[in-house]
Amino acid sequence: MIDHLSCRHTSRLISDRLERSLSLFERLCLGVHLLGCEPCCRLGRALRWLHRNLPSAPCEARLPASASERIRLALEEAAKEE
């Protein structure tokens, strides 16, 4: 049986899947959660957009790694509150 993920755990998996391949179990749990959680779906879309678009930004427009991490954490926090 697939356990229900919290939004906090889901936001971690959403972020992780941009950097690594998720296991089959992680993908199934994530998919089930995303079917019923619009805030986490929005977080996923936002992180995918950032992941796709920030690397192609001009160097002077790129954020330092510390700023990117603060944004990621703020997005995760916002997803938990909704």
C-alpha positions as CSV (number, residue, x, y, z in Angstrom):
1,M,0.0,0.0,0.0
2,I,1.2,3.5,-0.8
3,D,1.6,5.7,2.3
4,H,0.2,9.2,2.1
5,L,3.0,11.7,1.9
6,S,3.0,15.0,3.8
7,C,3.3,18.2,1.7
8,R,6.8,18.6,3.3
9,H,8.0,15.2,2.1
10,T,6.3,15.8,-1.3
11,S,8.1,19.2,-1.7
12,R,11.4,17.4,-1.0
13,L,10.7,14.8,-3.6
14,I,9.6,17.4,-6.1
15,S,13.0,19.1,-5.6
16,D,14.9,15.8,-5.6
17,R,13.4,14.7,-8.9
18,L,15.1,17.7,-10.6
19,E,18.5,16.4,-9.5
20,R,18.2,12.6,-9.5
21,S,16.0,9.7,-10.7
22,L,13.3,8.8,-8.1
23,S,12.7,5.2,-7.2
24,L,9.5,3.6,-8.5
25,F,8.0,3.8,-5.0
26,E,8.9,7.5,-4.7
27,R,7.4,8.2,-8.1
28,L,4.1,6.4,-7.2
29,C,3.8,8.1,-3.8
30,L,4.6,11.5,-5.4
31,G,2.0,10.9,-8.2
32,V,-0.7,9.9,-5.7
33,H,-0.1,13.0,-3.6
34,L,0.0,15.3,-6.6
35,L,-3.4,14.0,-7.8
36,G,-5.1,15.6,-4.8
37,C,-2.9,18.5,-3.7
38,E,-3.0,21.7,-5.8
39,P,-0.4,23.6,-3.7
40,C,2.2,20.8,-4.3
41,C,1.3,20.8,-8.0
42,R,1.9,24.5,-8.2
43,L,5.2,24.1,-6.3
44,G,6.2,21.4,-8.8
45,R,5.4,23.7,-11.8
46,A,7.3,26.6,-10.2
47,L,10.4,24.5,-9.5
48,R,10.4,23.0,-12.9
49,W,10.2,26.5,-14.5
50,L,13.0,27.8,-12.3
51,H,15.1,24.7,-13.0
52,R,14.6,25.1,-16.8
53,N,15.0,28.9,-17.0
54,L,17.6,29.9,-14.4
55,P,20.6,28.1,-15.9
56,S,20.0,29.9,-19.3
57,A,19.9,33.3,-17.7
58,P,22.8,35.7,-18.3
59,C,25.5,35.4,-15.6
60,E,24.7,38.8,-14.2
61,A,21.0,37.8,-13.8
62,R,21.8,34.5,-12.0
63,L,21.2,34.2,-8.3
64,P,23.9,33.0,-6.0
65,A,23.4,29.4,-4.8
66,S,22.5,30.7,-1.3
67,A,19.6,32.8,-2.7
68,S,18.4,29.9,-4.8
69,E,18.3,27.7,-1.7
70,R,16.4,30.4,0.2
71,I,13.8,30.6,-2.6
72,R,13.5,26.8,-2.7
73,L,12.9,26.7,1.1
74,A,10.4,29.6,0.9
75,L,8.5,27.7,-1.9
76,E,8.4,24.6,0.2
77,E,7.2,26.6,3.3
78,A,4.4,28.2,1.2
79,A,3.3,24.8,-0.1
80,K,3.0,23.5,3.5
81,E,0.8,26.5,4.5
82,E,-1.8,26.0,1.8
